[in-house]
Amino acid sequence: KQISSLKQLAAGLEAKQGDRVWLKNQTDGELDDAKLVEGLTGERNVYKRRGLPEEKGLNMAQPKHLTLLVDVSGSMYRFNGLDQRLQRELELMAMVMEGLQGSENRVRYDIIGHSGEDPHITFVNRDLPPDNEKKRLDVLEEMHAHSQFCWSGDHTVDALNEAIKHAASVEADDRIVIAFSDANLKRYFINPKKIASLMTKDPSVSVFIIFIGSLGDEAEQLKRVLPAGKSFVTMDTKEMPTILQQIFTSTMIQ
């Protein structure tokens, strides 16, 4: 059901709405000074009003670009027995990979991992998405193995910064970075205000964080510090299509 919901979401994506402009030759609105003479002669289309260009929201010249920044740090494996955070992340990636298959003309995606060893581990390249079940399973096994055997540490800030820079360089209808986190920032003395600053750093990239694990109420505490509407806490993979719908909708109206 969730995969079907994602496929429907991808199929229904529209081009990002542009800035409002003056629409001329209207039958209502403000009188267009350039049409005064026509108005005196009885012309009706002499008004103008603010609105979106009619061609917006229909076809995309470029697909949307989605960066899925996954946490494959040692803590994801270590605490998986506590709340299944790594299992949940793997399920989410499996859902997204299968749900977006066949929608490459509307949305392309990278899956980039980060851990204490490395801020940038490419699991899926937007130009080579896994197109069958075996390839998708290989991606999930690679993610699991890295989390199991990597050194401890945290590169969340560096990883997010690099993901935003990379997304900004891609030609796309829209650029979205979604970071998945177990909210384990306090242990490494990472100031959440630094994350919040990064999330609004580049106006050409929309950045969101989905917390899929938490010790106590750490995830909720972090959510209160981050930009409003830009973070989510979920412990249920069934909520993922709804969250993605909210993310895509919010970027459409920016």
Backbone as CSV, one residue per row, in Angstrom:
resi,resn,N_x,N_y,N_z,CA_x,CA_y,CA_z,C_x,C_y,C_z
1,LYS,0.826,-1.212,0.000,0.000,0.000,0.000,0.857,1.257,0.000
2,GLN,1.940,1.274,0.821,2.799,2.457,0.894,3.523,2.689,-0.426
3,ILE,3.977,1.584,-1.062,4.676,1.704,-2.344,3.720,2.247,-3.402
4,SER,2.480,1.763,-3.404,1.482,2.266,-4.343,1.236,3.757,-4.123
5,SER,1.219,4.179,-2.864,1.015,5.599,-2.545,2.154,6.446,-3.077
6,LEU,3.396,5.939,-2.963,4.559,6.673,-3.468,4.512,6.780,-4.990
7,LYS,4.107,5.693,-5.652,4.016,5.728,-7.110,2.983,6.763,-7.556
8,GLN,1.862,6.828,-6.857,0.836,7.811,-7.183,1.339,9.228,-6.928
9,LEU,2.100,9.385,-5.848,2.662,10.699,-5.518,3.611,11.150,-6.611
10,ALA,4.509,10.262,-7.045,5.479,10.612,-8.082,4.784,10.942,-9.397
11,ALA,3.751,10.173,-9.733,3.033,10.395,-10.992,2.301,11.728,-10.998
12,GLY,1.923,12.208,-9.824,1.154,13.447,-9.736,1.980,14.698,-9.524
13,LEU,3.315,14.550,-9.494,4.156,15.722,-9.261,4.042,16.708,-10.407
14,GLU,4.010,17.983,-10.063,3.951,19.039,-11.055,5.169,19.926,-10.922
15,ALA,5.338,20.796,-11.905,6.463,21.724,-11.859,6.321,22.666,-10.681
16,LYS,7.435,23.064,-10.133,7.450,24.009,-9.018,6.835,25.322,-9.462
17,GLN,5.960,25.865,-8.654,5.318,27.126,-9.011,6.333,28.259,-8.983
18,GLY,6.228,29.134,-9.961,7.144,30.255,-10.032,6.623,31.465,-9.268
19,ASP,7.333,32.573,-9.390,6.929,33.799,-8.714,5.678,34.367,-9.384
20,ARG,4.881,35.059,-8.595,3.704,35.718,-9.154,4.133,36.874,-10.049
21,VAL,3.418,37.041,-11.151,3.730,38.104,-12.109,2.437,38.848,-12.435
22,TRP,2.579,39.955,-13.167,1.393,40.668,-13.639,0.834,39.936,-14.852
23,LEU,-0.412,39.446,-14.755,-1.097,38.823,-15.874,-1.927,39.892,-16.563
24,LYS,-1.609,40.158,-17.816,-2.271,41.245,-18.533,-3.399,40.719,-19.405
25,ASN,-4.125,41.646,-20.003,-5.262,41.324,-20.874,-6.345,40.549,-20.126
26,GLN,-6.604,40.978,-18.880,-7.629,40.332,-18.055,-8.940,41.118,-18.117
27,THR,-10.029,40.458,-17.779,-11.336,41.136,-17.780,-11.681,41.696,-16.406
28,ASP,-10.818,41.480,-15.416,-11.024,42.056,-14.086,-9.662,42.269,-13.442
29,GLY,-9.650,43.028,-12.363,-8.402,43.347,-11.679,-8.136,44.836,-11.676
30,GLU,-6.873,45.216,-11.718,-6.505,46.638,-11.768,-6.434,47.107,-13.215
31,LEU,-6.834,48.340,-13.428,-6.771,48.912,-14.775,-5.318,49.024,-15.208
32,ASP,-5.021,48.499,-16.408,-3.666,48.545,-16.958,-3.462,49.894,-17.640
33,ASP,-2.516,50.680,-17.098,-2.271,52.021,-17.657,-1.929,51.971,-19.141
34,ALA,-1.333,50.873,-19.577,-0.946,50.758,-20.989,-2.153,50.490,-21.886
35,LYS,-3.316,50.281,-21.276,-4.500,49.942,-22.058,-5.597,51.012,-21.942
36,LEU,-5.225,52.226,-21.546,-6.210,53.288,-21.341,-6.984,53.605,-22.619
37,VAL,-6.263,53.695,-23.725,-6.917,54.032,-24.999,-7.905,52.937,-25.387
38,GLU,-7.477,51.676,-25.245,-8.364,50.564,-25.592,-9.608,50.572,-24.705
39,GLY,-9.442,50.966,-23.432,-10.571,51.030,-22.522,-11.587,52.056,-22.953
40,LEU,-11.115,53.178,-23.462,-12.013,54.229,-23.907,-12.807,53.821,-25.134
41,THR,-12.254,52.874,-25.899,-12.948,52.451,-27.116,-13.829,51.222,-26.873
42,GLY,-13.973,50.823,-25.615,-14.866,49.720,-25.295,-14.208,48.360,-25.139
43,GLU,-12.884,48.294,-25.259,-12.167,47.016,-25.078,-12.381,46.512,-23.650
44,ARG,-12.630,45.218,-23.477,-12.889,44.657,-22.140,-11.614,44.151,-21.450
45,ASN,-10.661,43.635,-22.221,-9.457,43.039,-21.624,-8.400,44.102,-21.343
46,VAL,-8.730,45.040,-20.462,-7.809,46.152,-20.185,-7.334,46.132,-18.730
47,TYR,-7.495,44.999,-18.069,-7.114,44.913,-16.660,-5.896,43.997,-16.491
48,LYS,-5.272,44.112,-15.333,-4.151,43.232,-14.998,-4.307,42.799,-13.540
49,ARG,-3.770,41.628,-13.222,-3.806,41.154,-11.848,-2.618,40.243,-11.590
50,ARG,-2.261,40.129,-10.314,-1.132,39.292,-9.950,-1.543,37.819,-9.958
51,GLY,-0.675,36.974,-10.481,-0.968,35.542,-10.503,0.214,34.753,-11.018
52,LEU,0.046,33.447,-11.070,1.096,32.563,-11.575,0.946,32.413,-13.079
53,PRO,2.052,32.374,-13.814,1.962,32.128,-15.256,1.183,30.852,-15.520
54,GLU,0.335,30.871,-16.546,-0.554,29.753,-16.794,0.190,28.455,-17.061
55,GLU,1.398,28.551,-17.631,2.088,27.319,-17.980,2.731,26.644,-16.777
56,LYS,2.819,27.357,-15.653,3.429,26.757,-14.471,2.536,25.658,-13.910
57,GLY,3.162,24.661,-13.267,2.421,23.599,-12.617,1.964,22.499,-13.571
58,LEU,2.388,22.569,-14.849,1.970,21.533,-15.782,3.124,20.575,-16.066
59,ASN,4.013,20.953,-16.957,5.098,20.064,-17.339,6.420,20.556,-16.775
60,MET,7.271,19.595,-16.429,8.584,19.934,-15.902,9.621,19.825,-17.006
61,ALA,10.417,20.885,-17.186,11.507,20.826,-18.155,12.593,19.886,-17.666
62,GLN,12.763,19.817,-16.332,13.739,18.934,-15.704,13.043,18.165,-14.583
63,PRO,13.484,16.938,-14.300,12.909,16.217,-13.153,13.293,16.908,-11.845
64,LYS,12.562,16.619,-10.802,12.948,17.069,-9.470,14.141,16.231,-9.019
65,HIS,15.009,16.840,-8.229,16.176,16.115,-7.717,16.016,15.914,-6.213
66,LEU,16.067,14.660,-5.798,15.881,14.290,-4.399,17.153,13.634,-3.876
67,THR,17.721,14.195,-2.821,18.865,13.584,-2.147,18.388,12.992,-0.832
68,LEU,18.551,11.695,-0.696,18.214,11.010,0.555,19.517,10.785,1.308
69,LEU,19.697,11.527,2.389,20.928,11.473,3.167,20.699,10.543,4.355
70,VAL,21.250,9.338,4.281,20.948,8.323,5.280,22.057,8.202,6.319
71,ASP,21.636,7.970,7.532,22.546,7.790,8.660,22.929,6.317,8.751
72,VAL,24.187,6.023,8.450,24.666,4.644,8.581,25.813,4.596,9.600
73,SER,25.704,5.425,10.611,26.709,5.472,11.673,26.596,4.245,12.573
74,GLY,27.605,4.040,13.380,27.629,2.886,14.264,26.474,2.859,15.246
75,SER,25.999,4.035,15.653,24.905,4.081,16.626,23.606,3.546,16.037
76,MET,23.456,3.648,14.715,22.257,3.099,14.077,22.212,1.587,14.270
77,TYR,23.368,0.934,14.124,23.424,-0.521,14.312,23.355,-0.875,15.797
78,ARG,24.074,-0.096,16.600,24.187,-0.399,18.026,22.832,-0.331,18.730
79,PHE,22.026,0.670,18.386,20.737,0.851,19.058,19.563,0.250,18.285
80,ASN,19.871,-0.492,17.217,18.784,-1.092,16.440,17.966,-2.064,17.288
81,GLY,18.640,-2.742,18.204,17.922,-3.669,19.078,16.986,-2.962,20.038
82,LEU,17.247,-1.672,20.264,16.409,-0.894,21.184,15.110,-0.444,20.536
83,ASP,15.218,0.105,19.318,14.006,0.653,18.684,13.917,0.393,17.178
84,GLN,14.753,-0.523,16.660,14.724,-0.900,15.229,14.967,0.291,14.288
85,ARG,15.795,1.219,14.707,16.026,2.414,13.892,16.686,2.099,12.551
86,LEU,17.688,1.214,12.548,18.346,0.853,11.291,17.391,0.062,10.402
87,GLN,16.657,-0.869,10.992,15.672,-1.632,10.239,14.647,-0.696,9.608
88,ARG,14.232,0.312,10.360,13.243,1.262,9.862,13.813,2.048,8.674
89,GLU,15.057,2.480,8.798,15.677,3.239,7.716,15.803,2.388,6.449
90,LEU,16.199,1.128,6.616,16.313,0.233,5.465,14.948,0.011,4.809
91,GLU,13.918,-0.144,5.616,12.572,-0.308,5.072,12.127,0.929,4.297
92,LEU,12.465,2.104,4.826,12.111,3.350,4.150,12.802,3.459,2.804
93,MET,14.108,3.101,2.761,14.840,3.181,1.500,14.316,2.162,0.496
94,ALA,13.965,0.966,0.969,13.391,-0.035,0.078,12.085,0.484,-0.521
95,MET,11.281,1.122,0.318,9.996,1.665,-0.117,10.194,2.762,-1.165
96,VAL,11.139,3.660,-0.906,11.383,4.774,-1.830,11.936,4.261,-3.159
97,MET,12.916,3.346,-3.097,13.513,2.831,-4.338,12.479,2.151,-5.218
98,GLU,11.619,1.329,-4.623,10.601,0.646,-5.406,9.498,1.605,-5.835
99,GLY,9.125,2.516,-4.936,8.048,3.456,-5.234,8.378,4.428,-6.340
100,LEU,9.666,4.798,-6.476,10.061,5.771,-7.493,10.526,5.127,-8.793
101,GLN,10.576,3.803,-8.831,10.992,3.132,-10.065,10.020,3.457,-11.186
102,GLY,10.566,3.847,-12.321,9.736,4.196,-13.471,9.314,5.651,-13.507
103,SER,9.718,6.431,-12.510,9.328,7.849,-12.454,10.519,8.767,-12.705
104,GLU,11.535,8.256,-13.391,12.771,9.025,-13.578,12.553,10.325,-14.340
105,ASN,11.493,10.398,-15.143,11.221,11.640,-15.872,10.601,12.708,-14.976
106,ARG,10.192,12.322,-13.755,9.572,13.278,-12.834,10.432,13.534,-11.603
107,VAL,11.111,12.517,-11.144,11.968,12.700,-9.970,13.141,11.721,-10.039
108,ARG,14.334,12.248,-9.816,15.535,11.424,-9.729,16.098,11.558,-8.324
109,TYR,16.769,10.517,-7.881,17.229,10.557,-6.496,18.624,9.961,-6.334
110,ASP,19.338,10.488,-5.353,20.585,9.911,-4.859,20.307,9.368,-3.464
111,ILE,20.977,8.307,-3.094,21.018,7.892,-1.693,22.465,7.999,-1.246
112,ILE,22.712,8.926,-0.351,24.053,9.195,0.149,24.090,8.886,1.644
113,GLY,25.110,8.146,2.060,25.229,7.802,3.467,26.317,8.599,4.160
114,HIS,26.232,8.645,5.492,27.299,9.263,6.288,27.435,8.497,7.596
115,SER,28.672,8.496,8.099,28.961,7.804,9.354,30.148,8.484,10.004
116,GLY,30.662,7.878,11.070,31.846,8.428,11.712,33.088,8.316,10.852
117,GLU,33.039,7.457,9.845,34.186,7.264,8.957,34.177,8.220,7.775
118,ASP,33.006,8.534,7.261,32.927,9.207,5.966,31.655,10.060,5.887
119,PRO,31.777,11.318,5.436,30.587,12.159,5.296,29.834,11.948,3.987
120,HIS,30.401,11.148,3.077,29.759,11.009,1.758,30.013,9.607,1.200
121,ILE,29.015,8.742,1.318,29.101,7.383,0.798,27.958,7.211,-0.195
122,THR,28.288,7.034,-1.461,27.245,6.920,-2.483,26.707,5.498,-2.535
123,PHE,25.438,5.363,-2.196,24.764,4.071,-2.299,23.956,3.973,-3.589
124,VAL,23.358,5.093,-3.997,22.618,5.131,-5.265,22.940,6.444,-5.961
125,ASN,23.311,6.347,-7.237,23.542,7.524,-8.077,22.288,7.813,-8.879
126,ARG,21.917,9.092,-8.951,20.669,9.482,-9.621,20.590,8.989,-11.066
127,ASP,21.731,8.802,-11.717,21.738,8.359,-13.112,21.680,6.838,-13.251
128,LEU,21.853,6.121,-12.132,21.838,4.652,-12.172,20.991,4.077,-11.034
129,PRO,19.708,4.392,-10.986,18.870,3.862,-9.905,18.707,2.350,-10.036
130,PRO,18.643,1.632,-8.938,18.460,0.177,-9.006,17.100,-0.159,-9.610
131,ASP,17.113,-0.935,-10.684,15.874,-1.168,-11.425,15.316,-2.574,-11.260
132,ASN,15.856,-3.302,-10.295,15.256,-4.608,-10.007,15.462,-4.937,-8.534
133,GLU,14.796,-5.977,-8.087,14.798,-6.310,-6.663,16.193,-6.659,-6.143
134,LYS,16.989,-7.365,-6.943,18.332,-7.745,-6.502,19.210,-6.525,-6.274
135,LYS,19.171,-5.571,-7.201,19.987,-4.361,-7.062,19.557,-3.557,-5.836
136,ARG,18.256,-3.501,-5.584,17.781,-2.773,-4.407,18.217,-3.475,-3.127
137,LEU,18.198,-4.809,-3.132,18.660,-5.566,-1.972,20.146,-5.352,-1.736
138,ASP,20.929,-5.260,-2.806,22.368,-5.002,-2.687,22.621,-3.664,-1.991
139,VAL,21.823,-2.655,-2.339,21.963,-1.334,-1.704,21.700,-1.442,-0.200
140,LEU,20.642,-2.132,0.163,20.278,-2.266,1.574,21.340,-3.049,2.347
141,GLU,21.884,-4.089,1.749,22.921,-4.881,2.412,24.190,-4.062,2.613
142,GLU,24.510,-3.218,1.637,25.690,-2.360,1.747,25.510,-1.351,2.876
143,MET,24.332,-0.781,2.985,24.045,0.166,4.059,24.166,-0.518,5.423
144,HIS,23.588,-1.703,5.548,23.617,-2.436,6.812,25.046,-2.788,7.204
145,ALA,25.835,-3.275,6.233,27.207,-3.682,6.522,28.055,-2.493,6.960
146,HIS,27.859,-1.341,6.327,28.651,-0.176,6.712,28.354,0.226,8.150
147,SER,27.075,0.264,8.501,26.697,0.648,9.860,27.238,-0.347,10.888
148,GLN,27.293,-1.611,10.523,27.755,-2.642,11.450,29.256,-2.560,11.725
149,PHE,30.034,-2.202,10.714,31.483,-2.309,10.844,32.236,-0.979,10.861
150,CYS,31.544,0.138,10.717,32.257,1.421,10.649,32.738,1.871,12.027
151,TRP,33.690,2.796,12.028,34.197,3.385,13.262,33.136,4.309,13.862
152,SER,33.219,4.518,15.160,32.297,5.452,15.814,32.653,6.884,15.434
153,GLY,31.730,7.790,15.654,31.944,9.192,15.297,30.715,9.744,14.597
154,ASP,30.776,10.994,14.204,29.621,11.627,13.574,30.059,12.686,12.571
155,HIS,29.510,12.595,11.357,29.802,13.574,10.308,28.511,14.228,9.808
156,THR,27.509,14.332,10.674,26.211,14.859,10.247,26.331,16.243,9.619
157,VAL,27.058,17.145,10.261,27.169,18.524,9.759,27.871,18.548,8.414
158,ASP,29.015,17.871,8.310,29.751,17.846,7.042,28.926,17.184,5.941
159,ALA,28.247,16.111,6.291,27.445,15.392,5.302,26.305,16.252,4.776
160,LEU,25.623,16.940,5.677,24.503,17.789,5.270,25.000,18.949,4.409
161,ASN,26.107,19.540,4.795,26.687,20.655,4.040,27.056,20.208,2.624
162,GLU,27.688,19.052,2.518,28.107,18.546,1.207,26.898,18.168,0.351
163,ALA,25.882,17.584,0.972,24.675,17.194,0.231,23.967,18.419,-0.343
164,ILE,23.916,19.494,0.420,23.274,20.735,-0.044,24.055,21.336,-1.208
165,LYS,25.375,21.368,-1.085,26.215,21.898,-2.173,26.025,21.090,-3.450
166,HIS,26.015,19.766,-3.300,25.846,18.910,-4.482,24.479,19.126,-5.113
167,ALA,23.430,19.173,-4.301,22.083,19.366,-4.828,21.967,20.690,-5.575
168,ALA,22.594,21.726,-5.042,22.532,23.053,-5.662,23.172,23.071,-7.045
169,SER,24.097,22.150,-7.291,24.812,22.120,-8.572,24.053,21.359,-9.659
170,VAL,22.963,20.696,-9.280,22.216,19.857,-10.225,21.140,20.679,-10.929
171,GLU,21.044,20.527,-12.259,19.963,21.158,-13.011,18.683,20.377,-12.736
172,ALA,17.691,21.031,-12.145,16.471,20.328,-11.767,15.319,21.304,-11.617
173,ASP,14.092,20.782,-11.721,12.904,21.595,-11.478,12.861,22.045,-10.027
174,ASP,13.338,21.197,-9.147,13.344,21.480,-7.717,14.433,20.624,-7.093
175,ARG,15.028,21.094,-5.999,16.109,20.365,-5.338,15.729,20.171,-3.875
176,ILE,15.650,18.916,-3.474,15.219,18.595,-2.116,16.233,17.659,-1.473
177,VAL,16.658,17.994,-0.274,17.521,17.122,0.518,16.731,16.666,1.740
178,ILE,16.633,15.350,1.925,15.978,14.800,3.111,17.005,13.993,3.879
179,ALA,17.334,14.458,5.081,18.302,13.760,5.924,17.569,12.896,6.940
180,PHE,18.019,11.672,7.096,17.461,10.757,8.095,18.442,10.677,9.261
181,SER,17.922,10.766,10.472,18.804,10.839,11.634,18.212,10.094,12.820
182,ASP,19.111,9.581,13.672,18.643,8.947,14.913,18.713,9.926,16.086
183,ALA,18.924,11.218,15.765,18.916,12.293,16.775,20.029,12.158,17.811
184,ASN,21.062,11.409,17.467,22.149,11.158,18.413,23.240,12.232,18.285
185,LEU,22.850,13.502,18.394,23.783,14.603,18.197,24.459,15.043,19.487
186,LYS,23.732,14.942,20.588,24.241,15.425,21.872,25.532,14.712,22.268
187,ARG,25.601,13.437,21.954,26.770,12.641,22.327,28.042,13.191,21.697
188,TYR,27.916,13.792,20.515,29.087,14.312,19.802,29.167,15.837,19.884
189,PHE,28.424,16.422,20.813,28.476,17.862,21.091,28.167,18.693,19.840
190,ILE,27.207,18.223,19.057,26.795,18.964,17.868,25.661,19.908,18.242
191,ASN,25.882,21.180,18.020,24.871,22.183,18.338,23.753,22.132,17.298
192,PRO,22.523,21.864,17.695,21.427,21.782,16.720,21.198,23.089,15.965
193,LYS,21.633,24.213,16.548,21.492,25.488,15.846,22.354,25.526,14.586
194,LYS,23.439,24.759,14.593,24.295,24.673,13.409,23.570,23.929,12.295
195,ILE,22.849,22.874,12.680,22.038,22.139,11.710,20.942,23.053,11.156
196,ALA,20.300,23.801,12.039,19.221,24.705,11.635,19.734,25.746,10.645
197,SER,20.938,26.269,10.902,21.536,27.258,10.012,21.812,26.673,8.638
198,LEU,22.317,25.455,8.613,22.601,24.791,7.338,21.322,24.580,6.521
199,MET,20.229,24.268,7.203,18.986,23.948,6.514,18.423,25.117,5.721
200,THR,18.791,26.338,6.103,18.296,27.524,5.405,19.417,28.252,4.666
201,LYS,20.527,27.577,4.512,21.725,28.191,3.932,21.554,28.566,2.461
202,ASP,20.985,27.675,1.678,20.870,27.877,0.231,19.400,27.884,-0.166
203,PRO,18.861,29.019,-0.589,17.435,29.100,-0.922,17.035,28.248,-2.126
204,SER,18.011,27.780,-2.910,17.681,26.957,-4.071,17.495,25.488,-3.702
205,VAL,17.772,25.150,-2.440,17.653,23.766,-1.978,16.739,23.715,-0.754
206,SER,15.715,22.887,-0.806,14.820,22.697,0.335,15.338,21.522,1.163
207,VAL,15.576,21.765,2.446,16.200,20.757,3.303,15.237,20.345,4.411
208,PHE,15.125,19.042,4.613,14.250,18.490,5.641,15.002,17.409,6.410
209,ILE,14.597,17.179,7.650,15.174,16.109,8.458,14.043,15.230,8.991
210,ILE,14.218,13.926,8.839,13.262,12.971,9.392,13.982,12.165,10.465
211,PHE,13.528,12.284,11.709,14.119,11.540,12.814,13.438,10.177,12.914
212,ILE,14.231,9.119,12.805,13.681,7.767,12.796,14.127,6.974,14.022
213,GLY,14.740,7.651,14.977,15.168,7.029,16.223,15.396,8.116,17.247
214,SER,15.367,7.748,18.513,15.544,8.756,19.551,15.759,8.074,20.897
215,LEU,16.698,8.607,21.653,16.847,8.181,23.038,16.056,9.161,23.887
216,GLY,15.000,8.690,24.510,14.127,9.611,25.236,13.409,10.525,24.263
217,ASP,13.355,11.815,24.598,12.664,12.776,23.739,13.630,13.657,22.958
218,GLU,14.847,13.146,22.701,15.857,13.950,21.988,15.352,14.427,20.633
219,ALA,14.679,13.560,19.880,14.199,13.944,18.555,13.197,15.098,18.643
220,GLU,12.273,15.034,19.590,11.292,16.105,19.752,11.963,17.406,20.176
221,GLN,12.982,17.316,21.030,13.729,18.508,21.436,14.410,19.151,20.228
222,LEU,15.029,18.329,19.382,15.696,18.850,18.192,14.694,19.485,17.239
223,LYS,13.553,18.855,17.102,12.520,19.366,16.198,12.106,20.785,16.578
224,ARG,12.085,21.076,17.870,11.682,22.409,18.337,12.709,23.479,17.986
225,VAL,13.961,23.078,17.778,15.030,24.034,17.465,15.124,24.279,15.955
226,LEU,14.758,23.288,15.166,14.915,23.373,13.714,13.799,24.219,13.090
227,PRO,14.022,24.696,11.852,13.009,25.536,11.187,11.641,24.860,11.147
228,ALA,10.615,25.638,11.383,9.245,25.098,11.436,8.868,24.429,10.124
229,GLY,8.249,23.265,10.240,7.791,22.545,9.065,8.869,21.808,8.299
230,LYS,10.091,21.823,8.827,11.216,21.214,8.106,11.701,19.915,8.738
231,SER,11.086,19.494,9.820,11.529,18.253,10.469,10.337,17.421,10.890
232,PHE,10.557,16.124,10.921,9.498,15.169,11.252,10.075,14.093,12.161
233,VAL,9.241,13.534,13.005,9.628,12.395,13.840,8.678,11.259,13.500
234,THR,9.238,10.123,13.069,8.379,8.981,12.760,9.044,7.685,13.197
235,MET,8.271,6.846,13.813,8.726,5.519,14.194,7.922,4.453,13.449
236,ASP,7.257,4.889,12.367,6.389,3.988,11.621,6.595,4.231,10.126
237,THR,7.084,3.231,9.398,7.350,3.385,7.969,6.075,3.696,7.180
238,LYS,4.918,3.347,7.714,3.670,3.612,7.004,3.405,5.110,6.851
239,GLU,4.065,5.923,7.682,3.854,7.373,7.620,4.676,8.039,6.525
240,MET,5.617,7.293,5.928,6.538,7.893,4.968,5.858,8.527,3.757
241,PRO,4.895,7.862,3.085,4.253,8.522,1.943,3.601,9.849,2.316
242,THR,2.976,9.905,3.489,2.328,11.145,3.934,3.362,12.242,4.165
243,ILE,4.491,11.870,4.772,5.552,12.850,5.024,6.114,13.375,3.706
244,LEU,6.373,12.470,2.755,6.887,12.901,1.451,5.885,13.800,0.738
245,GLN,4.605,13.497,0.873,3.568,14.337,0.270,3.635,15.752,0.855
246,GLN,3.793,15.852,2.171,3.903,17.157,2.821,5.149,17.900,2.344
247,ILE,6.247,17.166,2.191,7.493,17.796,1.751,7.353,18.339,0.335
248,PHE,6.861,17.508,-0.586,6.722,17.958,-1.979,5.728,19.112,-2.085
249,THR,4.643,19.042,-1.339,3.651,20.110,-1.375,4.240,21.427,-0.874
250,SER,4.999,21.363,0.209,5.572,22.591,0.763,6.581,23.221,-0.183
251,THR,7.328,22.415,-0.926,8.303,22.986,-1.861,7.624,23.564,-3.096
252,MET,6.465,23.036,-3.451,5.741,23.527,-4.621,5.270,24.962,-4.435
253,ILE,4.941,25.334,-3.180,4.323,26.641,-2.958,5.305,27.671,-2.436
254,GLN,6.596,27.303,-2.359,7.588,28.263,-1.869,7.804,29.360,-2.910
